[in-house]
Amino acid sequence: MVTAAHGGIRLAAVNMPAALRGLEPGLTLAAARAVIPDLETTPTEPEHDAKALQVLSDWCSCYTPWTAPEALAEPAVGAGVWLDVTGCAHLFGGEDSLLDHLLGRMRRQGFMAQAAIADTPGAAWGMARYGRAASCENSAEAGWGIVSPGEHRQVLKALPVAALRPPREACEGLDRLGLRRAGDLYDLPRGPLAARFGDGLLQRLDQALGRVAEPVSPRERTRAHRVRLAFPEAIGHLDDVAAGLARLLERLEQRLADERLGLRRAEFTLYRVDGAVSRATVGTSRPVRDPGHLQRLFAERLDGLDLGFGVEVMTIAAPVVEAMTSTQLDLDEVGGQSSTAARREARLGPLVDRLETRLGRGSVLRLEARASHVPERAGIAASALDGRPLAVDAAPALDEAPPKLRPRPLRLFARPRSVEAVAEVPDGPPVLFRWRRVVHRVVHAEGPERIASEWWRDEALPGEDRSHLTRDYYRIEDTEGRRFWLFREGLYDVPPSPQTEASEPIRAPRWFLHGVFA
Amino acid sequence: MTTDPLYVELETTSNFSFLRGASHPEELVTRAGELGHQAAVIADRNSLAGVVRGHVAAKRADIPYHVGCRLVPDDGPEILCFPTDRAAYGRLSQLLTLGNRRAPKGECWFGLDDIFGPVFGAGRDQVLIVIPSEPADENFADTLAAIRRRVHASARVHLAASHLYRGDDAARIAHLADLAEAAGTPLVATNDVHAHDPLRRSLQDVLICIREHCTVADAGYRLHANAERHLKSPAEMARLFADYPDAVALSAELAALCTFSLSELAYEYPGETVSPGETPQSELAKLTWAGAEDRYPDGVPEKVRKLVEHELKLVGELGFAPYFLTVHDIVCFARARGILCQGRGSAANSAVCFCLGITAVDPDRIDVLFERFISAERGEPPDIDVDFEHERREEVIQYIYQKYGRERAALTATVISYRTRSAVREVSKALGLSEDIGAALAGLAWGWSKEGLNDDQVRAAGLDPSEPRLRQALALAMEIKGFPRHLSQHVGGFVMTEGPLSSVVPIANAAMEDRTVIEWDKDDIDALGILKVDVLALGMLSCIRRAFDLIERHHGRALTLASVPAEDPRVYDMLCDGDSVGVFQVESRAQMSMLPRLKPRCFYDLVIEVAIVRPGPIQGDMVHPYLRRRNGEETVDYPSAELEAVLGKTMGVPLFQEQAMKIAVVGAGFTPTEADNLRRAMATFRKTGKIYGFREKFIDGMTARGYDEDFATRCFKQIEGFGDYGFPESHAASFALLVYVSAWLKCHYPTAFAAAIVNSQPMGFYAPAQLVRDARDHGAIVRSVDVNHSNWDCTLEPCSQGRVALRLGLRQIKGLREADVERLVAARQRGYRDMRELWRRSGLSPKVLERLAKADACGSLGLNRRDALWAVRGLSDTVLPLFAAAEERDALLTLQNEPETVLPLAGIGEQVIDDYTSLRLSLKAHPMKLLRPRFRAARVITARTLETIKTDTLVRVAGLVLCRQRPGTASGVIFATLEDETGVVNVIVWPKVFERFRTIVLRSRLLSITGVVQREGRVIHVIARRLEDMSDRLVELARDDALAADELPLLANSATVNGPSLANQSNFPSRDFH
């Protein structure tokens, strides 16, 4: 595992084979590659790690309701989960079997885990991490993980100072002074110790020894964004359902507003008397919580709902939410400051949502300008809902205003149409051209605008198709005033560069019609 | 009669407009010639850095050439500028200097007002071509009119028009024509050229991406839409501008107006070195004879007198007197300031230079042949490099700036170009290859040949060579390799002129403060015949000066480079033993093993010693023949009588660069000019790879004259080896003097020499640990760092029986700053008694005191390392001065009240490791000594025992890794040096073994090696078969409480010990090749 750190890429974690060959976290990738040239690496994902730990912590709640994850502070110490098993152990047949059970199940899930039970969280923490090594030294193999009541002071004594969870800086400082075992600190005068290493160290010592309390605080569960409405009697009219929906949406709005959130998707669920469930889902292009807007969206869907013999309970949930500041838009409008674009966007949003709801997902598209010289790549269709482009390999987004381009035709053909044209060699505009068996005589022409292929794209590799060829575009007007956008594909090799072989066959350029102006 | 229209491309951007132009100036100039342009032009952005290269290429291609520049003012359109004569060129150069000096390095700031201002003479006698802004600016017409109005009457102002292929060229150019008409600035056709060939388009795109820090896929509109920005033929330009034939013809007319050529930049020496009423020559003669009287107080020897007369005559004929005077002036300044210096280079070891004090090599002692260094025929200026003490060179540099002024003196530039590695890295980034692939490709950089990588090499890196993007990346990297990236300063090449230098070449700020640099590099200056003096830095000179100072202070003996007693047999005895740690030039492992074989007995032997262990003689396989002949194992004969004259001094074996060149002339029939070209080709061999034409000529030439083909091949190989590391006899002689002086110091004053060399770190081959250890081996008494006894530098202290002891300086402590040490020493008075007093009086922060404590430097306070750290930690870090007094009282109370704390004692292992951590050495014990009981059990023998072992015996040795080297001359063999408590062990690791133990070889700090003993003379090597990483033992050592403090003899005042530390790799630094 690698992570971008100060001074380049560094190793964040190594697996067994790598560790055996001398790699350790903190090494730069370059240095690691000097050792193992074909080292495989993958970037760290701290968010995913944190999430996984969260999940694990939640899973542990099958042993006790009081669980809390402890995030990874240092690779050497490892991440952990706190379990307050006070009063729970007997359910598993005692502390021994609880520990066995827990560790056994974790091992089967693929975790490398160590655990300990002690009177104080601090002692358990230290034992879980350092207890095993210490007990091996004392050849007291079995049962090292459980510290008998009242024994923790004695047991901790032999453990390294780090087992007390001291502040990192203190740990290094103590080491320098030769104070390496927790027991070395027991008898030192507290005043000078605190003066040198801060109160944090003493607090950790006291916590481990049970001189001060340290509760395990379970993590707060995130509130689901869901509201529920139960009816004393089943309702069967769509109007009633709509009325119920309106009340639900108001309550949901309140809840989302409290958290400054807006929803991107809403699920409306009806629990029917016959035990069946009906659902309707809507999505939005921007975070919203306005009940009126959501009501209109659901209105498109209510007709299709099967109410059966009546509905007892209905819920509405927002599985996808995003941050939304409600006030900004209002203030802007009051002050008349908001740009027209922002306002248009604000008005367009509901329309897009409704069209999308009525026509089906992915059916509303919008055009987006992209940064590419190649005309067909300069504009792409993207989903109006989430802005995802339809094309897989789209040109980069524009991060500033596009340069002033020459006029582009109102209608650009998806595929350029092949035409026959007569033009002056090498880069004169067409004099006449034939398209769909109609001959157009050119009266006015402007050009060429020369656009070369994007050589770095796979399609641009020289091959059978000619997309690697440079194009010369012309705007032209025919005798009847119609305007076209034509291009010549490929250049006449003029002037021959001294490097190209004179004998190389010159492929005759071909002509295409790429679009029409009004 | 040609029907081709006349045309000159005036808007030509080369790759000296960094990351903009996509062709070298040479390519542009050559192509312009091929296409039939009337002349070639280089006009880079606010820079003249590329013009000399264009000038040289144009001479070769035999095409007229014009210097130009694209001026980019902050507040107006870009303007091409072409000076029509020398004066106008000077003003252009001064305008750029003005802009450069205002801006940080790499930028040039000026505005239209500067262009209209006096420096630039408002464009007097310049051809100015305004480039219309794009997209068109509404006010452009006004701007153009203003420029037309405000420039000098003699300036020609024009408007550039190019076909941009954006679809509107016809209309746009018509509009420009109207503008031009209205403003009275006739239209001139250009093509805004960025490359000599349309095929450079992809390279151009990559350059843009490097500049913009993006990938091609993300670059969007930042890329050019097409490949039209290349040189086009006059016919094509005429076709494009068919409606404006005048605009095309005008380009050639304008070019013809520019009569200025870079050849006009005649060089003039600064005049202030000549006293009034003297000519340079008479001044030089006067100074030389005066110097001779000083050098030879008992009368100038006849040989020297003749030499001086002869040399002065030659210098006079060639007119180089001012050059010698300039160097003499600099050397005089250094001498007045007590800065040690020594000249070297082709002309340095002349009798004249000796008399002038430029060098200390007595012409009486070696055979100097002046013509060899300075030849009338070559017409080449003499070359004198002067080395100064590395710490005081800046004073000399500032003196030169001060004496001649920023306007007349500046450092030469060095063009930093893309090397294979950086080219691959940047190109893969621009192409959006993953960092992994980029790193893997860059990692292959070693294996690149001129043709790039072959498929097998790519496959070996785990990549697919048929992957098109990879191929693209490799091809582009090959192309971009050698592109200039930025200008940097040359190590010390100074250019000084009589007139303002800024009117010869633009001067710019360097990255370093107080340095100014010209835009041209060494080759450019050579091409134009401008003289430079190299002001270089040499660590050994600092060391020798310090040693002289110490000896004068503590032994009452004043010495100079020239007054060190010559030809002392004890010094040669020491060198013959290979006892040369710290001695200049001959301390490397290769040199150390050469010394006992060469057995130097006189000064000239040292000259040979310095020159022989070099790539040239080694590659030419000249070393062994020479040694055999010297030892009388082979008769000395000469390939021919004519070569006897050349090779007489070196027993018929060519060792010096001049000899190889002479062979080319005498043996292979080269003209002196050809031989010189050959030498130049060698110097740039690695860069350009063009040498093979000479090879055949050389070998054919020699065989045709009846020489052995094998001998010819070897001679040529040797010439190749001289390429980058040429060592002419004159350099070797200058260096040999420093070898002798440093060896003399080491031999007679080992303690002072050790102090001096440690104080001059970083320099040389060995770390302080080895230098101190070597000094102790030679009987020096070394004392540890101490807050009450040490200064920043190592010092000498008197000790029993009139001897002196070396007191280690606090500079040895990792992370300590000199300024802090100065405060500590200044406030010391009669000494500090305890930590609190140290803190109060010195005012040093607890952080600094902690470093002192960690270094175990508080022995005189009665504190061992752990106690001292405990005491430091008890100091409060945040005391406001106002409360200091009150706090002092309280602190006293708390201190009195603070219960005594007893800390555990540290084991000796831990002490040693901690010493290494903080000081990178330990006086207490060598880690290997502590580990020896365990290693003895594993049958690991010591370095000393190794000396008694027979050849071909299998042994096991172990030690700290001092260095790992992979010399380019040894095809993949790794030389490692291990150190244990008895000495060093030389290890050879063959490539096959290296591949097997790669990790261990590269990463171990403590290494155990099983291998076979091999001897060559007195030198013992162990050929490694198996290697084992023992670094963990160091960690164990720090933790091992079993090693009680009293188990080993300790030095005084380190009775008790301390803290653990991380025995990580950085505590045992080794000097490695990677």
HADDOCK unambig.tbl for C-alpha pairs under 7 A between the chains (distance, minus, plus):
assign (segid A and resid 35 and name CA) (segid B and resid 998 and name CA) 6.70 0.50 0.50
assign (segid A and resid 35 and name CA) (segid B and resid 999 and name CA) 4.83 0.50 0.50
assign (segid A and resid 175 and name CA) (segid B and resid 1059 and name CA) 6.35 0.50 0.50
assign (segid A and resid 175 and name CA) (segid B and resid 1060 and name CA) 5.88 0.50 0.50
assign (segid A and resid 176 and name CA) (segid B and resid 866 and name CA) 6.80 0.50 0.50
assign (segid A and resid 176 and name CA) (segid B and resid 1058 and name CA) 6.94 0.50 0.50
assign (segid A and resid 176 and name CA) (segid B and resid 1059 and name CA) 3.72 0.50 0.50
assign (segid A and resid 176 and name CA) (segid B and resid 1060 and name CA) 4.86 0.50 0.50
assign (segid A and resid 176 and name CA) (segid B and resid 1061 and name CA) 6.36 0.50 0.50
assign (segid A and resid 177 and name CA) (segid B and resid 866 and name CA) 4.88 0.50 0.50
assign (segid A and resid 177 and name CA) (segid B and resid 903 and name CA) 6.95 0.50 0.50
assign (segid A and resid 177 and name CA) (segid B and resid 1058 and name CA) 6.47 0.50 0.50
assign (segid A and resid 177 and name CA) (segid B and resid 1059 and name CA) 4.88 0.50 0.50
assign (segid A and resid 178 and name CA) (segid B and resid 904 and name CA) 6.03 0.50 0.50
assign (segid A and resid 178 and name CA) (segid B and resid 906 and name CA) 6.80 0.50 0.50
assign (segid A and resid 178 and name CA) (segid B and resid 1058 and name CA) 6.65 0.50 0.50
assign (segid A and resid 178 and name CA) (segid B and resid 1059 and name CA) 5.11 0.50 0.50
assign (segid A and resid 178 and name CA) (segid B and resid 1060 and name CA) 6.54 0.50 0.50
assign (segid A and resid 188 and name CA) (segid B and resid 901 and name CA) 6.96 0.50 0.50
assign (segid A and resid 189 and name CA) (segid B and resid 899 and name CA) 6.79 0.50 0.50
assign (segid A and resid 192 and name CA) (segid B and resid 898 and name CA) 6.77 0.50 0.50
assign (segid A and resid 195 and name CA) (segid B and resid 874 and name CA) 6.23 0.50 0.50
assign (segid A and resid 196 and name CA) (segid B and resid 873 and name CA) 5.02 0.50 0.50
assign (segid A and resid 196 and name CA) (segid B and resid 874 and name CA) 5.35 0.50 0.50
assign (segid A and resid 371 and name CA) (segid B and resid 220 and name CA) 4.35 0.50 0.50
assign (segid A and resid 371 and name CA) (segid B and resid 221 and name CA) 5.65 0.50 0.50
assign (segid A and resid 372 and name CA) (segid B and resid 220 and name CA) 4.83 0.50 0.50
assign (segid A and resid 372 and name CA) (segid B and resid 221 and name CA) 5.91 0.50 0.50
assign (segid A and resid 373 and name CA) (segid B and resid 221 and name CA) 6.47 0.50 0.50
assign (segid A and resid 373 and name CA) (segid B and resid 225 and name CA) 5.90 0.50 0.50
assign (segid A and resid 396 and name CA) (segid B and resid 217 and name CA) 6.83 0.50 0.50
assign (segid A and resid 396 and name CA) (segid B and resid 218 and name CA) 5.06 0.50 0.50
assign (segid A and resid 396 and name CA) (segid B and resid 220 and name CA) 6.37 0.50 0.50
assign (segid A and resid 406 and name CA) (segid B and resid 167 and name CA) 6.77 0.50 0.50
assign (segid A and resid 446 and name CA) (segid B and resid 167 and name CA) 6.31 0.50 0.50
assign (segid A and resid 446 and name CA) (segid B and resid 168 and name CA) 6.49 0.50 0.50
assign (segid A and resid 447 and name CA) (segid B and resid 167 and name CA) 3.99 0.50 0.50
assign (segid A and resid 447 and name CA) (segid B and resid 168 and name CA) 5.86 0.50 0.50
assign (segid A and resid 448 and name CA) (segid B and resid 165 and name CA) 5.98 0.50 0.50
assign (segid A and resid 448 and name CA) (segid B and resid 166 and name CA) 6.90 0.50 0.50
assign (segid A and resid 448 and name CA) (segid B and resid 167 and name CA) 4.64 0.50 0.50
assign (segid A and resid 449 and name CA) (segid B and resid 165 and name CA) 4.77 0.50 0.50
assign (segid A and resid 449 and name CA) (segid B and resid 166 and name CA) 4.27 0.50 0.50
assign (segid A and resid 449 and name CA) (segid B and resid 167 and name CA) 3.64 0.50 0.50
assign (segid A and resid 450 and name CA) (segid B and resid 165 and name CA) 5.17 0.50 0.50
assign (segid A and resid 450 and name CA) (segid B and resid 166 and name CA) 6.31 0.50 0.50
assign (segid A and resid 450 and name CA) (segid B and resid 226 and name CA) 6.19 0.50 0.50
assign (segid A and resid 451 and name CA) (segid B and resid 225 and name CA) 5.31 0.50 0.50
assign (segid A and resid 451 and name CA) (segid B and resid 226 and name CA) 5.28 0.50 0.50
assign (segid A and resid 452 and name CA) (segid B and resid 225 and name CA) 6.04 0.50 0.50
assign (segid A and resid 452 and name CA) (segid B and resid 226 and name CA) 4.71 0.50 0.50
assign (segid A and resid 474 and name CA) (segid B and resid 167 and name CA) 6.93 0.50 0.50
assign (segid A and resid 495 and name CA) (segid B and resid 236 and name CA) 6.78 0.50 0.50
